[in-house]
Amino acid sequence: MTVRWLVATIHLLALPLGLGAVWARGRALWATRVNADLTRVFVADNLWGLSAVLWIVTGLWRAFGGLEKGTDYYLNNRVFYVKMGLLALILLLETAPMTTMIGWRIAVRSGKQINLAPASVFARISQVQAALVILMVFAATAIARGFFY
């Protein structure tokens, strides 16, 4: 019972962390003009990554680790597949920002100048991801209330 409660709590606390982080990353990316501006981007990106790990690990544990309603409940719920589709879309959208920002981090450590042209595109992607997270919350609450559409 205690593990179930703690895992659910961590899963839910990751929501404001992730939503705030991806929103902050987007705002920081809009304001990025020089390498020094990337500090805020990297902090927000780290928090976004941490929240993603927390969501995925605790979500898998809750759905398939026997902590919640049971695997059959989730696998027979169409809204669960909508929620997982939204997650997949978020992860797919994250591919370009993640790989580029890894390169940016390496370049910053090396003192190299960075081509910041993609920053505005990544800011827009972050906004879309924030909206998708909100849609995932709608799906999650539908699942929790037994909607099977």
Order of alpha helices (4+ residues) and beta strands (2+ residues): alpha-alpha-alpha-alpha-alpha
